[in-house]
């Protein structure tokens, strides 16, 4: 594996835990876990609180095709939708599917919503049980479409809307599913065996590679479908998520923070940073760097 010759630069700091980054309307939107804030950061590092939600962690965001914001309120088991007047309403209730927290969301190009997490209660002494993926279709139908995900984390959909990729952090792999015409998932397979890495947030680039953030290894890595790791950006703290964005989609944004264990995720520490590095291949697929259209 080649180490990237480009070094990430600091864009902004003083966050709690940045998660679920999305490039939207010319800015990077971030869930600032531990605060309930959803913030937007511009190219100069200026940030604005866009919304405060009734959740501490986990919560994640994406947009419907009509431009309305969706927020996964993980511990409450609700998918919320922001109306045009700014109010939050329930878009889908996931509590009947699981009492465990929900985590990440991605909306594909057809308006299908995928949310992961949930699943059975964790075993004694464990933080998480096996995760699931649920589908919320444009007509509002909610159903589970995958199970036994080893700590479900970041998700992305390829630009043809035919493949969903999910990070299985505890299995140290990226897993792919075919997406059916009805949004169902099938043909589960290992997309990339990451050996000793722990993928967290992910995004797809135009060359068909995936960038993934890695907390314990303090890096972001670009990997091909065969598992070949072709680029790497190292930082001085855990990398929780990454997103391709910027004017031409060729800026990799990295959300990083000091990791002190699950029991210290909510604290007064503000070690969260947004870093950026120029890369050769632009973002594509969903969540999309061109999501300013929605």
C-alpha positions in Angstrom: 0.0 0.0 0.0 1.2 3.5 -0.9 1.0 6.2 1.8 -0.6 9.3 0.5 2.0 12.1 -0.2 -0.7 14.6 0.6 -1.1 15.7 4.2 -4.5 16.5 5.7 -5.0 20.1 6.8 -7.1 21.3 9.7 -10.4 22.9 8.7 -12.0 23.4 12.1 -11.7 22.0 15.6 -13.4 22.1 19.0 -16.1 19.6 18.1 -17.2 16.7 20.4 -17.5 13.7 18.0 -18.2 14.5 14.4 -20.1 11.9 12.6 -22.3 11.3 9.4 -20.6 13.9 7.2 -22.6 15.0 4.1 -21.7 17.5 1.4 -24.8 19.6 0.8 -25.5 23.0 -0.7 -21.8 23.9 -0.9 -21.0 23.0 2.8 -20.0 20.0 4.8 -22.9 19.0 7.2 -21.9 17.2 10.4 -23.6 15.5 13.3 -21.8 16.8 16.4 -22.4 13.8 18.7 -22.8 14.6 22.3 -24.4 18.0 21.7 -27.5 17.3 19.6 -26.1 19.8 17.0 -26.2 19.4 13.3 -23.7 21.9 11.9 -22.5 23.1 8.5 -18.9 24.0 7.8 -17.8 26.1 4.8 -14.5 26.0 2.9 -12.9 28.5 5.2 -13.8 26.5 8.3 -16.6 28.7 9.5 -19.4 26.7 11.1 -23.1 27.3 11.7 -25.5 25.3 13.8 -28.3 24.3 11.4 -30.5 22.4 13.8 -30.5 21.0 17.3 -32.2 17.6 17.7 -33.5 15.8 20.8 -30.7 13.2 20.6 -27.3 12.9 22.1 -25.9 10.0 20.2 -26.1 8.2 17.8 -27.8 10.3 15.2 -27.1 10.7 11.5 -28.5 12.5 8.5 -29.3 12.5 4.8 -31.8 14.1 2.5 -34.9 13.0 0.7 -35.0 13.6 -3.1 -37.3 16.6 -2.5 -34.6 18.3 -0.3 -36.1 17.6 3.2 -33.6 16.6 5.8 -33.8 13.2 7.5 -32.4 12.6 11.0 -31.9 9.1 12.6 -32.6 9.6 16.3 -30.8 6.4 17.2 -31.6 5.6 20.9 -35.2 6.8 20.4 -35.8 4.5 17.5 -37.2 7.2 15.2 -36.4 8.5 11.8 -37.3 12.2 11.9 -38.0 14.5 8.9 -37.6 18.3 8.9 -40.5 20.0 7.2 -40.1 23.2 5.1 -41.2 25.3 8.1 -38.3 23.8 10.2 -40.4 21.5 12.4 -39.4 17.9 13.0 -41.9 15.1 12.5 -41.7 11.4 12.6 -41.0 9.9 9.1 -40.7 6.3 10.3 -40.9 4.5 13.7 -38.4 1.7 14.1 -39.1 0.8 17.7 -41.1 -2.3 16.8 -38.1 -3.7 14.9 -35.5 -3.3 17.7 -34.9 -1.7 21.0 -31.2 -1.3 20.3 -29.9 2.0 19.0 -29.9 2.8 15.3 -26.9 4.2 13.6 -26.3 5.3 10.0 -28.5 6.3 7.1 -28.1 6.5 3.3 -30.8 7.6 0.8 -30.2 6.2 -2.7 -31.0 7.9 -6.0 -34.5 6.4 -6.1 -35.5 7.7 -2.7 -35.1 4.4 -0.9 -33.9 5.0 2.7 -31.5 2.5 4.4 -30.9 2.7 8.2 -28.6 0.3 10.0 -28.0 -0.7 13.6 -30.8 -2.0 15.8 -30.8 -5.8 16.0 -30.8 -8.1 19.1 -29.8 -6.9 22.5 -26.0 -7.2 23.1 -24.6 -10.1 25.1 -23.5 -9.5 28.7 -20.4 -7.4 28.7 -20.8 -6.4 25.1 -21.6 -2.9 23.8 -23.4 -4.1 20.6 -25.3 -7.1 19.3 -25.5 -8.2 15.7 -26.9 -5.3 13.6 -29.5 -5.1 10.9 -30.4 -2.9 7.9 -33.9 -1.7 7.4 -35.5 -0.2 4.3 -38.0 2.6 4.2 -39.5 2.9 0.7 -40.9 6.1 -0.8 -44.4 4.9 0.0 -43.5 4.6 3.7 -43.2 0.8 4.0 -40.7 -0.3 6.6 -39.0 -3.7 6.6 -35.8 -5.4 7.6 -33.6 -6.3 4.6 -30.4 -7.6 6.2 -29.2 -9.0 9.5 -26.2 -10.3 11.4 -24.1 -7.2 10.6 -21.0 -7.2 12.8 -21.3 -3.6 14.2 -23.0 -1.9 11.3 -21.4 1.4 10.5 -21.0 3.6 7.4 -23.1 2.8 4.2 -22.9 3.9 0.6 -24.7 3.2 -2.6 -23.0 3.0 -6.0 -24.0 5.6 -8.6 -26.0 3.0 -10.6 -28.2 2.4 -7.5 -27.5 -1.4 -7.8 -25.1 -2.0 -4.9 -25.1 -1.1 -1.2 -21.8 -1.3 0.7 -21.8 -1.4 4.5 -18.8 -1.2 6.9 -18.8 -4.1 9.3 -16.4 -2.6 11.9 -16.1 -5.7 14.1 -15.6 -8.1 11.2 -12.9 -5.8 9.6 -14.5 -5.8 6.2 -16.7 -4.0 3.7 -19.8 -6.0 2.7 -21.8 -5.5 -0.4 -25.4 -6.4 -1.4 -27.2 -6.2 -4.7 -30.2 -3.8 -4.6 -33.4 -5.1 -6.2 -36.0 -3.1 -8.0 -38.1 -3.0 -4.8 -35.1 -1.9 -2.7 -34.5 -5.3 -1.2 -30.9 -6.6 -0.6 -29.5 -9.9 -1.9 -26.3 -11.6 -2.8 -24.4 -10.7 0.3 -20.6 -10.9 -0.2 -17.3 -9.6 1.1 -16.5 -6.4 -1.0 -13.1 -6.0 0.7 -11.4 -7.9 3.5 -9.6 -5.2 5.4 -7.5 -7.7 7.5 -6.5 -5.6 10.6 -8.5 -2.4 9.9 -11.8 -1.3 11.5 -13.9 0.6 8.9 -16.2 3.2 10.3 -17.7 5.9 8.0 -17.3 5.3 4.2 -17.8 7.0 0.8 -17.4 6.0 -2.8 -15.3 7.6 -5.5 -15.6 7.7 -9.3 -13.0 5.0 -9.8 -15.1 2.5 -7.9 -12.9 2.7 -4.7 -14.1 3.2 -1.2 -12.6 5.5 1.4 -13.1 4.4 5.0 -12.3 5.9 8.3 -10.5 3.9 11.0 -10.6 4.8 14.6 -8.0 2.6 16.3 -5.5 2.9 13.4 -6.0 6.7 13.2 -6.3 6.9 9.4 -8.4 7.0 6.3 -7.8 4.4 3.7 -8.8 4.1 0.0 -9.5 0.5 -1.0 -10.4 -1.4 -4.2 -13.1 -4.1 -4.4 -10.4 -6.8 -4.3 -9.1 -5.5 -1.0 -6.1 -3.7 -2.3 -5.4 -0.6 -0.2 -4.2 2.0 -2.6 -4.0 5.2 -0.6 -3.8 6.3 3.1 -4.0 9.5 5.1 -2.7 9.3 8.7 -3.7 11.7 11.4 -3.0 12.0 15.2 -6.4 10.8 16.4 -9.2 8.4 15.6 -10.9 8.8 12.3 -14.7 8.3 12.6 -16.0 9.2 9.2 -15.1 10.6 5.8 -16.9 12.3 2.9 -15.8 13.4 -0.6 -17.0 16.9 -1.4 -15.9 20.4 -2.3 -16.6 22.3 -5.5 -15.4 19.4 -7.7 -15.9 16.5 -5.3 -12.2 16.0 -5.0 -11.8 17.0 -1.3 -11.7 14.2 1.2 -13.1 15.5 4.5 -12.1 13.5 7.6 -13.9 13.7 11.0 -11.4 12.8 13.7 -11.3 12.9 17.6 -9.5 11.4 20.5 -11.0 8.0 21.3 -11.2 7.2 25.0 -13.8 4.4 24.9 -17.5 4.1 24.6 -18.0 5.1 28.2 -16.4 8.5 27.5 -18.1 9.4 24.3 -20.3 12.0 26.0 -18.1 14.3 28.0 -16.8 17.9 28.1 -13.9 17.0 25.9 -13.8 18.8 22.6 -11.1 17.0 20.6 -13.2 16.7 17.4 -11.7 18.0 14.2 -12.6 18.4 10.6 -9.6 17.7 8.3 -9.4 18.0 4.5 -7.1 16.6 1.9 -7.2 17.0 -1.9 -7.5 13.6 -3.8 -7.5 12.7 -7.5 -10.9 10.9 -7.9 -14.2 12.8 -7.1 -17.0 11.4 -5.0 -19.9 9.7 -6.6 -22.9 7.5 -5.6 -24.9 8.1 -2.4 -24.4 9.9 -0.1 -23.3 12.2 -3.0 -21.1 15.2 -3.0 -23.6 16.7 -5.5 -26.4 16.4 -3.0 -27.0 20.1 -3.3 -29.8 19.1 -5.7 -31.7 17.5 -2.9 
